[in-house]
Every structure is written in structure tokens, then in C-alpha cells.
């Protein structure tokens, strides 16, 4: 039989949600319609000053990118999540979350929704300030390094229903933003929903009738 999730959330296009997961659970983040980046952050539930850290993950993996089997590490060098399934294989761990200045300074657009505010809106309920929001893992975001060593952001390769599943290694407070970037490539110039599901066991190993 198919495994019913413990928690399901829809992150509406251009918005954000915060939620908690427990050690031993499995977290699946799905690109519902394809070509939609999802900024993802987490902090340790027991000490919110310990953050999921792209910088420390890159150091541990000795790579700019991660793959199935890799752990994502905290600012204290502890593994907090492990990738157990990934139907895309293309994500970014280098680019900071878009914020108000990204739109006001770079694009001269006032009041545009942005990933930092999206993620902080839920985390603020747990006492975190905007400066406490970690640097994100940009799931589904296509951020290649060019042959001349420049960073690039282009449209995701993800298709409808593509997803990534993590084994949760510690109790975490998480937030996800459906990136609202609709001015330059990065979401196919069309912002769409992201789906969140939390399972008690690895859903990729379950069978359905």
C-alpha cells in the first residue's frame, strides 16, 4: 500500500511556509509544475543558532554541488539531512536568497515578493530575525559554473512532479520559498507552487497498490 504522509503543505507560487521535522522522518520537496526554484533553509530545533549551511556543506563535500547519498551539514559541521532520492540532480548551493534589495537595486522594482521575506515570515514566529535566516539551498535552481569560472543562473531543468527526498538526521525547523523571481530567467518566467511532504519512512522504498 502507498504510504500516507504525516504532513503535507502547498507553498503557493511566490510565497513561503515554515514547518518542523523530526529526526528519522523523510522530507520530500516537489516541483509541482516544473521549472520552479525552491529556496530551502533549516535550523536545529534544539539550538536555532545552528544553521543548515551551504558553505560548510561545500567544505565537507569538497564540491559546489551535492548528489544522492550526500549529507547537508550545519554551521557546526554536523550532518542534518541526507539526500536519499533526487529525480532532477540539478540544484544550487551558491546563490543567496533574493531579498528586497535584489529587486529595488538591481531591477528598480518596489515591493516585489522575495525569498528572504517569504522564509522569514514563518521563522519569525519562532523568534528568528531576518539576519537569522540561513543562506539557502536553492532546490531545482539551475546555477552552473561556466567554463570561464563565472556563476550563472538559468531556468531549472526540473519537470512537473520532479522531487528531492531527504532523510532527516536531527530535529529541524525548516522554511521553503517558492522563488518569486519573474523578471529574469530562473523560474521559466512563470512562478508556480512547491509541494512539501513529510513521511515516517522513506517514501521511495514504499510500494503502491
N, C-alpha and C positions, 0 to 999 in steps of 0.2 A: 504494500500500500504506500501511497505517497505520504511524505512527512509533512504534517501541518506546522507552520512556523509559530514560534512563541510570540512574535511581534512582526507586524507589517506596517510600513509607513510609505506614503507617497510624498516625495519632495516636489512640490509643484514647480513648474517652469519658472526659473529666475528667483526662486525663494530658497529657504533653508529650514532644516529641522535638527534638533538635538535629541539624543536618546542615550540610554545606558545599556551596556552589555556586560556579561559576566564571564569569568574565566571558564573555559570548557565549551562555551557556545560557539556558534558559527555565524558569521555575518556575511550576507550576500548583498552586494550593491549592483543594481541592474540599470542599464541604459535602455529605457523603455522604447524609444523610437529611433535610436541610433544617432551618432554624431553629436552627443551631448557630454561635455565635460562635467565632472562632479568633484568639487573640492572637498577633501576629507581630512578632518583633524580629530585628535583624541588626546585626552589627558588621563592620568591614572586616577581612579576614583578615590584611592586612599590618600593621595597627596597630589593635588591639582597643579603643583609647580613642576611635576614631572610630565613632560610632554612627548607625544609621538613626534619624532624628529627626522625629517628628510636628510639633514646634514649628518647626523650620527649614523643613519642607515647607509648613506653612501660610503662613509668611512668603514663601517663593518663589512659591507658587501664588496668594497673596492670597485664600485660600479655606479654610474649615473642612473641605472635602471634596475628594476627588480623583476623576478620571474617566479613561477610556481616552485615552491619549496623554500623560498627565501623568507626570512623574518624581517619585519619592520621594527626598528629599535627606538628606544626612548632617549631623551636628553641625558639620561644617566647610563646609557649603554645596555639597557635591558631589553630583550625581545618582548614586544607587547602583542604582536599579531604575526601570523604566519599565512602566506598565500598557499591555499590548497587547490584552487581551481581558477582558471583565467581563460575566458574564451576570446579575449582580444589580444593580450600580450603587449599592448602599446599604452603606456601611461607616462606621466611626467612627475618628477620629484625635484624640480629645479626652479620653477617659476613661482613667485609669491602670489598670494590671493589678490585678485583685483579689489581695489578699495575706492573710496570716493575720489582720491587724487588721480587715480588711473583715468577716470572719466573727465574730471574737471580740468586737469592739467594737460593730459595727452589728447583728449578729444573735444574739450570745451563743451561738455555736456553736464548740466547741473541736475543733481537729484537722481541720477541713474542708480538702479539697484546694483549691488556689488556683493562679491562673495564674503568679504570680511564682515560686513554688516549682517549678511544672511546668517553666517555661522555664530556671530556674537549674540544675535538676538535670543537664541536658545541657551547658549552658555552663560549669558548674563544672569539667568535665573538661578545659576549655581554659584554666583559670586565672582565670575571671571570678568575682568575688564577687557576692552578691545586689545590692549597690549599683552594680555594673557593668552590670546588666541594663537595657537601654534602656526608655524609655516605649514602649508598643506601638502598632502599627496594629491595630485591632480589626476584623478582616475579618468580613464578614457581620453585624456588630453594628449594630443599628438605634438610632442616637443622635441623633434630631432636635433642633433648636433650636426651642423653642416660640415662638408669637407674642409672648409676654411676656418673651422672651430667656432663658428657663431651659433648661438641658440636661436631656434626658430619655433614659432607656434603656428600650426596649421590645423585644418579640420580633422577631427578624430576619424579613425578607421572603423570604429565600432558600428555594428549593425543593430537593428531592433532586437532586443532581448539579450544582447551580449552582457556578460556579467563577470564579476570577480568575487570570490569567496575567501574569507579569512577565517582561520581558527583563532579564537580569542584566547590569549595567554595570560591576561590579567583583567581584573575588573576595570572598565573604562567608561568615561563619559565622552561621547562622540558627537560630532556635528558634520552635516553634509550640506553643501550648497549646490543647487543646480545652476551652474555658472550663467549669469545673465548677459554675458558678452554677445552683443548682436550688431556691433559696429564693424569689427574686422573678423577675418576667419578665426575659428576656434570652436564653434558650435554649428558649423554649416549655415551661419547667419539665421538660425531658427532655434530658439530656446525651447526645450521640452522637459518632460518630467523625468525624475530619477526614482527608482523603487528601492526600498530597504526591506530586508527580511532577516530575522534572527531565528536560528534553529538550535535545538538542543544537541543535534548531532550533524555530521557532515552531510548536507543535502545531496552532494554529488555522488554519494555512495548508496543512496536510497533507491528503491525500485518503485515503480508505479504500476497500478493495475490497468 
